[in-house]
Amino acid sequence: MLDVVAKVDPVKTRIDSDIPLADHSQLPAPAQGELFKMHESIMEQLWQTSHLQGGNLAYVEQLFETYLTDPNAVPEEWRSYFDKLPSVDGYKGRDIDHSSIRQQFEHISRNQRFLASSGVPASATVDADKKQIRVLQLINAFRFRGHQEAKLDPLGVWNRPQVEDLDPSFHELSEADYDLEFQTGSLNFGSETMKLRDIVGGLRQTYCESIGAEYMHVVDTRIKRWFQQRMEPVRSRPNYESGTRKHLLERLTAAEGLEKYLGSRYPGVKRFGLEGGESLIPCLDELIQRAGSYGAKEIVLGMAHRGRLNVLVNTLGKNPKELFDEFEGKKLADSGSGDVKYHQGFSSNVMTEGGEIHLALAFNPSHLEIVSPVVEGSVRARQTRRNDPNGTQCVPIIMHGDAAFAGQGVVMETFQMSQTRGYGVGGTIHIVINNQVGFTTSKQEDARSTEYCTDVAKMIQAPILHVNADDPEAVMFVTQMAMDYRHEFKNDVVIDLVCYRRRGHNEADEPAATQPVMYEKIRKLTTTRNLYAEKLVADGVITEDEAKQIELDYRDELDKGDHVVKSLVKEPNKDLYVDWTPYLGHEWTAKCKSSVALKTIQKLGKKLTHVPEGSVFSARCPRLSATGKK
């Protein structure tokens, strides 16, 4: 139980939390209000931890033991709860379940005799030891270079050479060794000893499927162990419950549905659509919800024009009718900034499991990455206003294009400042909408000098999580890891959302003119939403009719001009943001007096040239100190 003694002292009166509210009816109204809030807070804490009370101890301990050995074997809600448990002070390693400790002691008791007394030839022992070392080297190779063989490209156009380090034969391990058992070392799945075949299979599932993780360049061993402990036990493929998977489909349907609706209603009009990168919408949704569960109160987002209209409607909750009015020219230029609709900002409040949270999307007029330092500055100011030095309450999320991320110097400059005391914000979540083509150029050798567009982030040892955007559950997993990492280590992290661009640079362009091979493949591709719907139908999560109904329901909401963000707060809490009302509605041409009186300027000038008495300079130049003149 919580040991809480709350105090409220608006009238210099001590109030203990265990005294009923009714006993303080004689107190002034402000004191009663504070007391009510205090009781409400205590009850909320008790409610949040009630499932951990003594009667459930054996059950919770059994769940936690199961989680440590196989996270997929516990319900998703409990797995998420255990994932968020804080590290014990001074220890960042993986918890060890009690059963493993007991087994270890049993193993020691059964093997008291020395190996020499067993009659095993010394040469065979040495050979086995060598193979054991090679197996551990192979495990390490997958952690370092598994991402280079991961299935990241939804188009299948990447031509990547095979990585020799990931072939067991490179480590002098042959087919004959596949059924031999080896110690697994620090590997976080299976048992202490496993067949080489199972070790290699598990490593390929973890590091060479839809997720390619780069974290071994980080020098902090705690961080490397943290990623291994998150990825390896579930083989980078956690089991999500039906409700979570249906919500993923609904968000993908919203992302695709808006683009299809705008394309049919306003054909050929520029909107810089998100087609091909629809997984961004469920990614943002999960980031916001998870940040809220950690106690965040504000999130500032920055992005370029690609997909901005989709984010405005499906994430921030902008009314679709307002967007349609902008397309139809009904919105007057003098009622806003006058900029095009895919540069405009927006703010709103949404509800999360941790409470209400304020979202602010920064304006970004064209120059793609210049918004990055703007977002960081805005977040730093908000953190200062909230007295939030650790960055828990205010979180920055910045979305980038692949070519801009690799090519614009302001990205490097922003990273360079990100860990400094004067400009740090406790870590930024970076999402690269990697559609593999920078305006017209797609070949890596023509676009950049690095393997990935995200390599610039390695300058501050930021972990980089590459993910195939056509695998929404893999996107969900890296999204959860990214936010958890930011909360745990207060550093930047990058999600490289490898997708494609279904249309041209804008909807009036013909992309096949410059990329005929790429767009021949794209025209034949099933959309991300339809791929996932087919998967859920095959898994028995939903029926085809239910999948179709989700699509129809979303289109009906657009037709009605209704808000399509279910978590949108219609009457937001004003404590979460600054009220700009007094500054709105004023004419920018209003006259104002900006001159300064001559006597004031002269007075300031004399003050500037006056040398204070007692200074080193005044001692050397007494005449200057006395007259204030040269």
C-alpha positions in Angstrom: 0.0 0.0 0.0 1.1 3.6 -0.6 2.4 5.4 2.5 1.1 8.9 1.7 0.7 11.8 4.1 -0.5 14.8 2.0 -0.4 18.4 3.3 -2.4 21.4 2.1 -1.4 24.7 3.6 -3.3 27.6 1.9 -4.5 28.9 5.3 -1.5 27.7 7.3 -3.5 24.6 8.4 -2.2 21.0 8.3 -4.6 18.6 6.7 -3.9 14.9 6.9 -5.0 12.7 3.9 -6.8 10.2 6.1 -9.3 12.8 7.5 -12.6 12.8 5.6 -13.4 15.8 3.5 -16.6 16.5 5.5 -14.5 17.3 8.6 -13.0 20.3 6.8 -16.2 22.0 5.8 -15.2 25.0 7.9 -12.1 25.6 5.7 -12.1 28.4 3.0 -13.2 27.3 -0.5 -9.6 27.3 -1.9 -8.4 24.9 0.9 -11.4 22.6 0.3 -10.5 22.6 -3.5 -6.9 21.7 -2.8 -7.9 19.0 -0.4 -10.3 17.5 -2.9 -7.5 17.4 -5.5 -5.2 15.8 -3.0 -7.7 13.0 -2.1 -8.4 12.5 -5.8 -4.7 12.1 -6.6 -4.2 9.6 -3.8 -7.2 7.5 -4.9 -5.8 7.5 -8.4 -2.5 6.2 -7.2 -4.2 3.5 -5.2 -6.4 2.5 -8.1 -3.4 2.3 -10.5 -1.5 0.0 -8.1 -4.4 -2.0 -6.6 -3.6 -5.0 -8.8 -0.2 -5.3 -7.1 -1.6 -5.8 -3.6 -0.6 -8.8 -1.5 -3.4 -11.2 -2.5 -2.2 -11.1 -6.1 1.5 -11.5 -5.3 1.9 -15.1 -6.4 0.0 -14.5 -9.6 1.9 -11.3 -10.5 5.3 -13.0 -9.7 4.4 -16.0 -11.9 3.4 -13.6 -14.7 6.7 -11.7 -14.4 8.8 -15.0 -14.4 7.0 -16.0 -17.6 7.6 -12.5 -19.1 11.4 -12.9 -18.4 11.6 -16.1 -20.3 9.0 -15.6 -23.0 7.3 -12.1 -23.2 4.9 -13.4 -25.9 3.4 -15.8 -23.4 1.9 -13.1 -21.2 -1.1 -10.9 -22.1 -0.2 -7.7 -24.1 -1.4 -5.4 -21.3 0.9 -7.1 -18.8 3.8 -7.2 -21.2 3.5 -3.5 -21.8 3.4 -2.9 -18.1 6.5 -4.9 -17.5 8.3 -3.2 -20.4 7.8 0.1 -18.7 9.1 -0.9 -15.3 12.0 1.4 -14.3 15.5 0.1 -13.9 16.9 -0.5 -10.4 19.4 2.2 -9.4 22.9 1.1 -10.5 21.7 -1.9 -12.5 20.5 -1.8 -16.1 20.8 -5.5 -16.9 18.1 -8.1 -17.5 16.3 -9.5 -14.5 16.8 -13.2 -14.0 13.9 -15.4 -13.1 14.2 -17.5 -10.0 13.7 -20.8 -11.8 16.9 -20.2 -13.8 18.9 -19.6 -10.6 17.6 -22.8 -9.1 18.5 -24.8 -12.3 22.0 -23.3 -12.2 22.6 -24.5 -8.7 21.2 -28.0 -9.6 23.6 -28.0 -12.6 26.6 -27.2 -10.4 25.7 -29.9 -7.8 25.5 -32.5 -10.6 28.9 -31.5 -12.1 31.3 -31.5 -9.2 33.9 -33.6 -10.9 36.5 -32.2 -13.2 36.1 -32.7 -16.9 39.4 -34.6 -17.0 38.0 -37.4 -14.9 35.2 -38.0 -17.5 37.5 -39.6 -20.0 36.9 -37.0 -22.7 40.1 -36.5 -24.9 41.8 -33.2 -24.4 41.9 -32.5 -28.1 38.1 -32.9 -28.4 37.6 -30.5 -25.5 39.8 -27.9 -27.2 38.0 -28.2 -30.5 34.6 -27.8 -28.7 35.9 -24.7 -27.0 36.9 -23.2 -30.3 33.5 -23.9 -31.8 31.9 -22.4 -28.8 33.8 -19.2 -29.3 32.8 -19.1 -32.9 29.2 -19.5 -32.1 29.4 -16.4 -29.7 31.1 -14.5 -32.5 28.3 -15.4 -34.9 25.7 -14.1 -32.3 27.6 -10.9 -32.2 27.8 -10.6 -36.0 24.0 -10.7 -36.2 23.7 -8.0 -33.6 26.2 -5.8 -35.6 25.2 -6.6 -39.2 21.9 -8.3 -39.2 20.2 -5.2 -40.5 22.1 -5.5 -43.7 20.1 -8.6 -44.6 16.8 -7.5 -43.2 13.8 -7.4 -45.5 13.3 -3.7 -45.3 12.3 -2.7 -48.8 8.6 -3.1 -49.6 9.4 -2.6 -53.3 12.1 -5.3 -53.4 14.4 -3.2 -55.6 17.3 -3.0 -53.1 20.2 -5.0 -54.4 22.2 -5.7 -51.3 25.2 -8.0 -51.2 25.1 -11.0 -48.9 26.9 -10.3 -45.6 29.6 -13.0 -45.1 29.7 -12.4 -41.3 26.2 -13.8 -41.0 27.1 -17.1 -42.7 28.1 -19.8 -40.1 30.7 -21.1 -42.6 32.5 -17.7 -42.2 33.0 -18.7 -38.6 34.2 -22.2 -39.5 30.9 -23.8 -38.5 29.5 -26.4 -40.9 26.2 -28.2 -41.5 27.5 -31.0 -39.3 27.4 -28.5 -36.3 23.8 -27.5 -36.8 22.4 -30.2 -34.5 25.1 -29.7 -31.8 24.3 -27.8 -28.7 26.2 -24.7 -27.6 26.2 -22.2 -24.8 24.1 -19.1 -25.8 26.1 -16.6 -23.8 24.2 -13.3 -23.5 21.5 -14.3 -26.0 18.1 -13.5 -24.6 16.0 -16.3 -26.0 15.8 -20.0 -25.5 17.8 -21.8 -22.8 21.4 -21.6 -21.8 22.3 -24.3 -24.3 20.7 -24.6 -27.8 21.2 -26.3 -31.1 23.1 -24.1 -33.5 20.2 -24.5 -36.0 17.8 -22.9 -33.4 20.3 -20.2 -32.5 20.8 -19.1 -36.2 17.0 -19.3 -36.8 16.2 -17.2 -33.8 18.8 -14.6 -34.7 17.5 -14.3 -38.3 14.0 -13.8 -37.0 15.2 -11.1 -34.6 17.6 -9.1 -36.8 16.9 -10.1 -40.5 13.1 -9.9 -41.0 11.0 -6.6 -41.1 13.2 -4.8 -38.6 16.9 -3.9 -39.0 18.3 -2.4 -35.8 21.5 -0.4 -35.6 22.5 0.0 -32.0 25.9 -1.7 -31.6 27.7 1.6 -32.6 26.5 2.9 -29.2 29.4 2.8 -26.7 27.2 2.6 -23.6 26.9 -1.2 -22.9 23.6 -0.6 -20.9 21.9 0.6 -24.1 23.1 -2.3 -26.2 21.9 -4.7 -23.5 18.6 -2.9 -23.3 17.9 -3.4 -27.1 18.9 -7.0 -27.0 16.6 -7.6 -24.0 13.7 -6.0 -25.8 14.1 -7.6 -29.2 15.5 -11.0 -28.7 13.0 -12.6 -26.3 10.1 -11.9 -28.7 12.3 -12.3 -31.9 11.2 -8.8 -32.8 7.7 -10.1 -33.3 5.5 -9.6 -30.2 2.0 -11.1 -30.2 -0.5 -8.3 -30.3 -4.1 -8.9 -29.1 -7.1 -8.7 -31.5 -8.1 -5.2 -30.2 -4.7 -3.8 -30.9 -4.6 -5.3 -34.4 -8.1 -4.0 -35.2 -7.0 -0.5 -34.1 -3.9 -0.7 -36.4 -6.2 -1.6 -39.3 -8.5 1.3 -38.4 -5.6 3.8 -38.4 -4.3 2.4 -41.7 -7.8 2.7 -43.2 -7.9 6.3 -42.1 -4.5 7.1 -43.6 -5.4 5.5 -47.0 -9.0 6.6 -46.9 -8.2 10.3 -46.7 -5.8 10.2 -49.7 -8.3 8.2 -51.8 -11.1 10.7 -50.9 -9.0 13.8 -51.7 -7.8 12.1 -54.9 -11.3 11.4 -56.1 -12.8 14.7 -55.0 -9.9 17.0 -56.1 -8.1 15.1 -58.9 -4.7 16.5 -59.9 -4.6 19.1 -57.1 -1.3 19.2 -55.2 -1.6 17.6 -51.7 1.8 15.8 -51.4 0.0 12.6 -50.3 1.1 9.9 -47.9 0.3 7.0 -50.3 2.9 4.3 -49.8 3.8 5.6 -46.3 0.4 5.1 -44.5 2.1 3.4 -41.6 3.1 6.8 -40.4 -0.4 7.4 -39.0 -0.5 4.4 -36.6 3.1 5.1 -35.7 2.3 8.7 -34.6 -0.8 7.4 -32.8 1.2 4.9 -30.7 3.9 7.5 -30.0 1.3 10.0 -28.6 -0.5 7.4 -26.6 2.7 5.9 -25.1 4.1 9.4 -24.3 0.9 10.1 -22.5 1.3 6.9 -20.4 4.7 8.3 -19.3 3.1 11.5 -18.1 3.8 13.8 -21.1 1.6 16.9 -21.2 2.8 18.4 -24.5 4.1 17.1 -27.8 5.5 19.4 -30.5 5.7 17.9 -34.0 7.6 19.1 -37.0 7.4 17.8 -40.6 7.7 18.8 -44.2 4.9 18.8 -46.7 4.8 15.0 -47.5 1.8 13.6 -45.6 1.1 16.8 -43.6 -2.6 17.0 -44.6 -3.1 13.4 -43.5 -1.4 14.1 -40.1 -3.5 17.2 -39.6 -6.8 15.3 -40.1 -6.0 11.8 -38.8 -3.7 12.7 -35.9 -4.3 16.2 -34.7 -8.1 16.1 -35.4 -8.5 19.0 -37.8 -12.0 19.1 -39.1 -12.1 17.6 -42.6 -14.6 20.2 -43.7 -12.1 23.0 -43.0 -9.6 21.2 -45.2 -12.2 20.8 -48.0 -12.9 24.5 -47.8 -9.2 25.2 -48.3 -9.2 23.0 -51.4 -12.2 24.8 -52.8 -10.8 28.3 -52.0 -13.6 29.2 -49.5 -11.2 30.1 -46.8 -10.2 33.8 -47.0 -6.4 34.6 -47.1 -6.7 37.4 -44.6 -8.1 34.9 -41.9 -4.8 33.1 -41.6 -1.2 33.1 -42.7 -2.0 33.0 -46.4 0.4 30.0 -46.9 -0.5 26.9 -48.7 -2.5 24.2 -46.8 0.4 21.7 -46.7 2.7 24.2 -44.9 0.3 25.2 -42.1 0.5 24.3 -38.4 -2.2 23.3 -36.0 -2.8 22.5 -32.3 -5.3 20.3 -30.4 -5.7 18.2 -27.3 -6.2 14.4 -27.3 -6.8 11.9 -24.6 -4.4 9.2 -23.7 -4.3 6.5 -21.0 -2.1 8.8 -18.9 -4.5 11.8 -19.3 -5.0 14.7 -21.7 -2.1 15.8 -23.8 -1.6 19.0 -26.0 -0.3 18.5 -29.6 1.3 21.3 -31.6 2.3 20.9 -35.2 4.8 23.6 -36.2 4.4 25.7 -39.4 7.0 24.8 -42.0 7.1 27.0 -45.1 8.9 24.9 -47.7 12.5 24.8 -46.5 12.2 21.2 -45.3 14.6 20.6 -42.4 14.7 24.2 -41.0 11.7 23.2 -38.8 14.0 20.9 -36.8 15.7 23.5 -34.6 12.4 25.4 -34.4 10.7 22.4 -32.8 13.6 21.9 -30.4 13.5 25.5 -29.4 9.8 25.4 -28.8 10.1 22.2 -26.7 13.0 23.7 -24.7 10.9 26.8 -23.9 7.9 24.7 -22.9 10.1 22.6 -20.6 11.4 25.7 -19.0 7.9 27.1 -18.5 6.8 23.8 -16.9 10.0 23.4 -14.8 10.6 20.1 -16.7 14.4 19.7 -16.7 14.3 15.9 -17.7 11.9 16.4 -20.6 9.3 14.0 -19.3 6.4 16.4 -19.8 7.3 17.9 -23.2 8.4 15.6 -26.1 9.6 16.6 -29.6 8.7 14.4 -32.6 10.2 15.4 -36.0 9.4 13.8 -39.3 11.9 13.9 -42.1 12.2 13.0 -45.8 15.1 10.6 -46.6 16.9 12.8 -49.1 16.5 15.9 -46.8 17.7 14.0 -43.7 20.9 12.9 -45.5 21.4 16.1 -47.5 20.6 19.2 -45.5 23.2 20.5 -43.1 20.8 21.8 -40.6 20.0 18.1 -39.6 23.7 17.6 -38.6 23.7 21.0 -36.8 20.6 20.1 -34.8 22.1 16.8 -33.8 25.3 18.5 -32.8 23.4 20.7 -30.3 21.0 18.0 -29.1 23.1 16.8 -26.2 24.4 20.2 -24.9 23.3 21.6 -21.6 21.9 24.8 -23.2 19.8 23.2 -25.9 19.1 19.6 -24.9 15.5 18.5 -24.6 15.8 15.0 -23.1 15.8 13.3 -26.5 13.9 13.6 -29.8 12.0 11.0 -31.7 13.0 11.2 -35.4 10.8 9.5 -38.0 12.3 9.3 -41.5 9.5 8.9 -44.1 11.9 7.0 -46.4 10.2 6.8 -49.8 13.5 6.0 -51.4 13.5 8.8 -53.9 14.6 12.4 -53.4 12.5 14.3 -55.9 13.8 12.3 -58.9 16.9 10.4 -57.8 16.6 7.0 -56.3 20.0 5.3 -56.8 22.1 5.4 -53.6 25.3 6.1 -55.5 23.7 9.2 -56.9 22.0 10.4 -53.8 24.5 10.1 -50.9 27.8 8.7 -49.8 26.5 6.6 -46.9 24.8 3.2 -46.7 21.6 4.7 -45.1 20.1 8.1 -45.2 20.1 8.0 -41.4 23.8 7.5 -40.9 24.2 11.2 -39.9 22.5 10.3 -36.6 25.4 8.1 -35.6 27.4 11.2 -34.8 25.6 11.3 -31.5 25.3 7.5 -31.2 21.6 7.6 -31.7 20.0 4.1 -32.1 18.5 3.7 -35.6 15.5 1.3 -36.1 14.9 0.6 -39.8 11.5 -1.0 -40.5 9.5 -2.2 -43.5 6.4 0.1 -43.6 4.4 -2.7 -45.2 4.6 -4.6 -41.9 2.4 -2.5 -39.5 3.0 -4.7 -36.5 6.8 -4.3 -36.9 6.2 -0.6 -37.1 4.2 -0.7 -33.9 7.0 -2.6 -32.2 9.8 -0.2 -33.1 7.5 2.7 -32.2 7.0 1.3 -28.7 10.8 0.7 -28.4 11.6 4.2 -29.5 9.4 5.9 -27.0 10.5 3.6 -24.2 14.2 4.2 -25.1 13.7 8.0 -25.1 12.0 7.8 -21.7 14.7 5.5 -20.2 17.8 7.2 -21.6 16.7 10.7 -22.5 18.5 10.6 -25.9 17.6 10.9 -29.5 16.3 7.8 -31.4 15.6 7.4 -35.2 12.8 5.3 -36.8 13.6 4.8 -40.5 10.2 4.1 -42.0 11.2 2.4 -45.3 8.2 2.9 -47.7 7.6 4.2 -51.2 5.8 7.1 -52.9 2.9 5.9 -54.9 2.5 9.1 -56.9 4.9 11.7 -58.2 6.6 14.5 -56.2 3.1 16.0 -56.3 -0.1 14.7 -57.8 0.5 16.6 -61.1 3.8 14.9 -61.8 4.3 11.7 -63.8 7.0 9.8 -61.8 7.6 7.1 -64.5 9.3 9.8 -66.6 12.3 9.6 -64.3 11.8 6.3 -62.4 10.2 3.8 -64.9 11.5 0.7 -63.2 10.5 1.7 -59.7 7.0 2.8 -60.7 6.4 -0.3 -62.8 6.7 -2.2 -59.5 4.7 0.4 -57.5 1.7 0.1 -59.9 1.4 -3.6 -59.2 1.7 -3.3 -55.4 -1.2 -4.0 -53.0 -1.5 -1.1 -50.5 -0.3 -1.5 -46.9 -3.8 -1.3 -45.6 -5.1 -4.0 -47.9 -2.1 -6.3 -47.1 -2.8 -6.0 -43.4 -6.6 -6.5 -43.8 -5.9 -9.7 -45.8 -3.6 -10.8 -43.0 -6.2 -10.2 -40.3 -8.8 -12.0 -42.3 -6.5 -15.0 -42.8 -5.7 -15.0 -39.0 -9.5 -15.0 -38.2 -9.3 -11.6 -36.4 -11.9 -10.0 -38.6 -14.1 -11.0 -41.6 -13.9 -9.4 -45.1 -17.2 -7.7 -44.5 -15.9 -6.1 -41.2 -12.8 -4.9 -43.0 -14.9 -3.3 -45.7 -17.3 -1.7 -43.2 -14.3 0.0 -41.4 -13.5 1.6 -44.8 -17.1 2.7 -45.4 -17.5 4.1 -41.9 -14.5 6.3 -42.4 -15.7 7.6 -45.8 -19.1 8.4 -44.2 -17.4 10.5 -41.5 -15.5 12.5 -44.2 -18.8 13.0 -46.2 -20.4 14.4 -43.0 -17.4 16.6 -42.3 -17.0 15.0 -38.8 -13.8 14.9 -36.8 -12.2 11.5 -37.4 -9.8 11.3 -34.4 -11.7 9.4 -31.7 -9.4 10.6 -28.9 -9.9 14.3 -29.7 -10.8 16.4 -26.7 -13.6 18.8 -27.8 -13.3 21.0 -24.7 -9.5 21.1 -24.0 -7.9 21.8 -20.6 -6.5 25.3 -20.9 -3.8 24.5 -18.3 -2.1 22.5 -21.0 -1.3 25.3 -23.4 -0.8 29.1 -23.6 -4.0 31.1 -24.3 -3.2 33.2 -27.4 -6.7 34.7 -27.6 -5.6 38.3 -26.5 -3.1 38.3 -29.4 -5.5 37.1 -32.1 -7.8 39.1 -34.5 -5.6 42.2 -34.7 -4.8 44.0 -37.9 -1.1 43.6 -38.8 -1.2 47.1 -40.4 -2.0 48.8 -37.1 0.1 51.9 -36.5 2.4 52.1 -33.5 5.0 54.5 -32.1 8.4 52.9 -32.3 10.7 56.0 -31.9 12.8 56.6 -28.8 13.4 60.1 -27.3 16.8 61.6 -28.1 17.5 62.3 -24.4 17.0 58.6 -23.6 19.5 57.6 -26.3 22.0 60.1 -25.0 21.6 58.8 -21.5 22.1 55.2 -22.6 25.1 56.2 -24.6 26.8 57.8 -21.6 26.0 54.8 -19.5 27.6 52.5 -22.0 30.8 54.4 -22.1 31.2 54.9 -18.3 33.9 52.8 -16.7 32.9 51.6 -13.2 35.1 52.8 -10.3 37.5 50.2 -8.9 37.9 48.2 -12.1 41.3 47.3 -13.5 40.7 49.5 -16.6 39.7 52.6 -14.4 43.0 52.2 -12.4 45.1 52.3 -15.6 43.1 55.2 -17.2 41.9 57.4 -14.4 41.0 60.3 -16.7 38.7 58.1 -18.8 37.1 56.7 -15.7 36.4 60.3 -14.4 35.1 61.8 -17.6 33.6 58.8 -19.4 35.2 60.2 -22.6 38.0 59.0 -24.9 
